[in-house]
Amino acid sequence: MATTSPAHSAKFSPIDFKTRFPALDGIRALAIILVFFAHYGGGAHGNFVLKVLNEVRKRGWLGVDIFFVLSGFLITGILYDTRNDSHFFSRFYARRSVRIFPVFYLTALILLLLTPILQLQWRWLQLTFLAYLGNFFANHDFSLYAVLSKSHHPTADVTIGHVWSLCVEEQFYLIWPLVVWMVRDRTKLLWTAVVLSLAALGLRCAMCLHFPPELAEQWIVRTLPFRMDTLLLGGILALLLRGPHADRWQRASRGIFLVMSAGVLALFLLSPDYDSPWLLTIGYTLLALASAGLIGATIKPGSPEFRLFSLKPLLILGKYSYGFYIYHLLFRMAWITLVLVPVGRKTHSLALAGIVELGSAFVVTFLVSKLSYDLFEVRFLKFKKHFEYDSELREHRTNFAEELKV
């Protein structure tokens, strides 16, 4: 893929899928940090600062929404730019497969091999996660299907519930390419995405009106029909930045981010419950718009957002964020039992124990993710060169011809 980016000028030109924005890896890093903090280091109580930090940490789940918007932005851009490709579907799915499947199914295989060793207890419906359908079948009592448990020995419990978000993305990847292929005009595709986004908001409102909060929360949070606007709003941004007013929309992105973030913060303060109808309805829309605004502001070279998310530590973490997400929660019970509890007893400080647990889990997960990527995932990523799009092949032939002239 080309590594070019829009010129460092006041004008932001329309982009295409070959445009590379390294700072987006920084946004991936932000998302994975938020998710990680939501799952580790909690429970600290005491002074005002600790309580505030714990409240912020509990909202780390919004990192998943950032991932959704970013995926919608990138995938829609690729699909729209290659909609006339001679092998549109096969090349898209092949490229997605070599990126997503290897580490996912490697993890599944390892867990299956560990089952007799750790004496893990599987429920039949948990196997639907292997087909990226677990988010639907486990919704009636998600807590029962989020963990592979071992009787009388919770240290060996394996948490797999977080892969619901991968199910949502894979279902989106299955359906959205067909829509883009059928609706080829950019303006019509934009309106299609807008209508579908409004439909998702309407479905969430109807669910909250007619069902108990607990049931509404389970279905709204983890299923594509209720969450498709989060992905589609990223797609809408991708389409806007491919149109004649790309510069105007890019410049408006920072304002969108600030205004929508203020709305999200107000919702968190006024209606803090995780199953709040306000959060489950308009809250997810505001959060998706804020994420889209952040992405739009970040891709302008030279902007403060671009410089922030281009910091090397964030770029490095973002590079390994997919594996990090899959691995980080698997053995959370072991970290609690073997690190958090003993350190807390010795230091008589849950806050200090949380820091030790969080830090050690983060470092180990990062190292595992890096090794996974460098030693395993890259071997499959090399296969992408066998599924290049027509425009890439033409570009390579042109470059080769120019080299021959020289």
N, C-alpha and C positions, 0 to 999 in steps of 0.2 A: 504494500500500500504506500502511496506517495506520502511524503513527510512535509509537503508544502503547507503553508497556512496563509490566511489573508494578509495582505501587506500591512506594515505598521503605519497606517495612515488614518485620517479622520473618517474615511469612507470604508464601510464594511461591505464587501462584495458578496453576492450569493455564493453559497458553498455547495460542494458535492461530496459524495461518499469517500472520495480519495483524499479529501482534506483531513489532515491529521492534527488533532488538538491535544497535545500532551497534558495540558492542565486538567483535562477530564479525568485522568488517572488520580489527580489530587482530590477531585470530588468523590471518586470511588473510595479513596482513603477516608474522607470525612464520613461517608456513609457507613463504612465498616467499623470505624471507631465508635460511632453512635450506637450501632447494634451491639458491639462488644461491651460497651459500658452498661447497656441495658441489661445484659445477662450476667455481668460480674461486678463484684465490688459493692453490692447493695447491702442494705440493712444497717448502715452506719447512722447512729443517732447521737444526740448530744447538743452541741452548740448550734447556733443559727446557721452558720456556714455549712456545716455538715448536713443539716436538714435541707437546705437549698440545693446543695450538690446532689443529694439523693433524689429530690424531686426532679431535677434536670435529668439525672441518669435514667429515671423511670420512663422518660419520654424518648429514650434512645431508639425506640422502635421506628421512629420516623426515618431512620436511615434506610429502612427497607423501601419506603416510599421514594426516597431519592434515587435508589437503585432502579425502581420501576420507571420513573420519569426519564432517567438517563438511558435505559434500555429502549424505551419508546422513541426517544430522540434519535438514537443511533440506528436502530433497526428500520424505522420508517424512512430515514434518509437513504439507507442502502437500498431498500425495496423500491422507493420512488425513482432513484437514479438508475436502477438496473431493470426497470419494468419492461423494457423492450429487449432484454437480453435473450439470446437464442435458447438458453437453458435456465430460464428464470427460477423455476422452483427447485430443480435438482441442485443447482450450484448454491443457492441460498441455504437449503437444508443441509447440504454436505458441509458447508463452511461452519454452520451453527453446530453441527454434530461433532466435528473434530475439536471444537472449542469447549463444548459443554459436557458431552457424554463421558469422555475418558475418566476424569477425576470423580464424577458422580458415581459411575458404576464401579470404579476401583474401590471407592469407599463402601459401596453396598456389598461388594465381594468380600472385603476385609471383615465387615460386620457379620456376614454369613459364616465365614470361617471361624470367627471368634465365638459364635453362638454356642457350640458345645464346650468350649474352653471356659467361657464366662457363665455358662448355663443361662443364657439370655432367653427370655420368654417372648416369643413373637405372637401377635394377634394376626389373623388372616388379613384383615383390612389394612394392616401396616404394609403389606406387600404391594398395595396399590400405589404407594409412593414410587415404586420402581417403574411404574408406567406413567408417572407424573399425574396421578389422579387422586392422590391421598388427601388433598385439600378438600375434596368433595365428600369422600366416604367417611372421613374421620370427624366431620363437623358436629355430629350430634353429641359427642362427648370427647372433645379434642384431647383433654388431659390424659385419657386412657391410651391414646394412640401416639402420643408425642414421645413416649419413653419405651425402650426395650429394657424390661426390668429383670432383676434376679431376686428371687425370693430370699428374704432375710439378710440380704447383703447389698444395700443400696449403693455402696461405693462402685460397684460394677455396672450400675445402670447406664444406659447409653441414650442420650437425647437425640431424637431425629425429627422432632416436630417442626424445626425451623425450615425444613426443606419445602414447606407449603408454598413459600414464595417462589421457589424454582418451578413448582407445578404451575402457578399462575403465569409465569413468564413463558413457559413452554406451550401452554394452551394459547396464549396470545400469538406466539410464533407460528402456531399451526393455522390460525384463522386469518390473521391480518394480512399475510402475503396474498391470499386469494382476493381480499377486498381491494388491495392496491393494484393487483393485476387487472381486476375488472373495472375499477374506477381510475383511469389513467390520467385524467385531467387534474392538475394540481388544485385548482379552485374547487372542483367538485369533491376531490378527496378531502380537502380541508373541511368543507361543510359536512361531509360524511362523518369525519372524526368529531366535529362539534356536536352533531345530532346524537351520535353514540355516547358521547361524554355526558350530555344532558340526560340521556336515557339511564345511564348508570346512576346519576344523582337521583333521578326519579325513583329508581328501584330501591335505593337506600332509604329514601323518605318513606316509601310504601312499606318497606320491611319494618322500620321503626314504629310506624303507626299501627301495624296490625299484629306484631309479634312481641313477646316479652324481650326486655333488653338483653338478657343473656343469650337467647337464641339469635336475636338480630345481630349481636356482636360477632358470634361465631361465623355466621354466613357472610356478613358484610366484609369482614376483615380479610377472609381467606379465599374468596371465590371470584373468578374473573368477571362474571356479569356485573357484580357490584363494584369491582375495582378497575374496570377497563379504562375509565377516564384518567386514572393516574398514569397509565402507559400512553394513552392517546394524547394527553396534553403535551407530553414530550414529543410525540409525533407531530402535533400541530406546530410546535416551535420549529421542528426540522423543516416543515413545509413552508412556514413563513420566511425562514432564512434562506430559502431557495427561490424566493419571488423577487419582484422588482423593488419591493420596499424593505429589503433585508436590513439595510442600514438603520432605517427608522425603528424596526422591531428590536434590533440588537441594542440600540441606545435606550429603548424603553424598558429593557429587561431589568436593569438595576432598580428602577422605580417599582416595577411589578414585584420584584423580590422583597423590597422593603415594606410595601403596603400589605402584601399577602402574609409576610412574616409577622407583622403587627397583628393582623387578624387571627393568625394561629396562636400567638402568645395570649391574646385576649381570651380566646376560647379555652386555653389551658388554665387560665386564672379564674375565669367565671364558671367553667363547667369541667372540672378536672377529672371526673370519673372516666375510666377507660371505655365504659359502655354508654357514655353520654350521647343522647340522640343528636345533639349539636355537633359533636366531634364525628360521629359515624356518618353524618350527612354532609353538611357544608364544610365541616372541618377537613375532610379528606380532599375536597376540591381546592380549598385555600392552600393546603399544604402542597398539592401538586403544582399549583400555579406558582407558589414561592420557589419550589425546586426548579421549575422551568425557567423562572426569572434568573435564578442563580446560574444555571447552565448558560443561558444566553449572555449574561454579563461576563462570565468566565472565559468564553471563547474569543473575546476581543483581545488580540495580542497587545501587551502594554498596559492593560487595565489593572487597577489594584487587585481585582479578583483573579485575574490571570496570573499576576506575580505571586499572590498568596498560594494558589493551588499548584503553582509550578515549583514550590519548594521541594528540594530533593527527597527529604524523608517521606513526604506525602506521595510523590511520584513512585517511589520504591514500594511503599505499602499498597498503593493502588494497583500496581502491576500484579500483585499476588492476591488481590482482594477476593477473587472468586473462590479459590481454594481456601483462603482464610475463612470465608463465610461458612463453607461446608464443614470445615474441621473444628471451628472454635467452640461449638457447643456440645460436641459428641460426648465428651467425658467430663462434663461440668460437675457431676456428682462426686467424681473422684477428687477434683480440686477442692470442693467444699469439705469433704471428709478428711482428706490427707493434708490439706494446707490451711484452709480457713479456720477450721475448728481447733486444731492443735496450736496454731499461732495465736489465736484468740485466747486460749487458755493460758498460754505461757506469758503473754504480754498484758492480759486483762484489758485488751483494747480491741473492740470489734473493728474500729476504723483502721487501725494499723494492720490487723489481720486481713482486712479487705484490700488494702494497698498491696500487701505481699501476694495475696492470691491473684489479684488483678494483674500485677506486674509479671509474675511468673507465668501465668496462663497466656498472657499476651506474647511474651518472648518465645515461649515454646510453640505456640500456634503459628507465629510468624516464621520460625525456622522450619517447621513442618511444611508450611505452605510454600516457602521458597524452594525447599528440596523437591517437593512435589512438582512444582512448575519447571525447575531447571532439569530435573532428571527424568520426568515422566511426561508432563503435559506438552512440552515443546516438541517432543517426538511426533505427536499427533498434529500439532499446529503446522508443521512443515508440509502436511498434506494439502494445506490451503492452496499451494501453488498449482495443484492439479485441478483446481476449481476456480480459476480466474475468470472474471466477467469479460464480455466481449470488448468493452472499452479498455480494460487493462491489457488484454492481448494485443489490441491495435496499438496501444501506446508502446508496448515492448517492441513490436515489429518496427514501429517508426524510429525508436531509439536505436535499434540494431542497425537499421538502414543508414541512419546518420553516422553511426560509428564506422560503418564500412566506407562511407565517403571520405571520412577523415583518414 
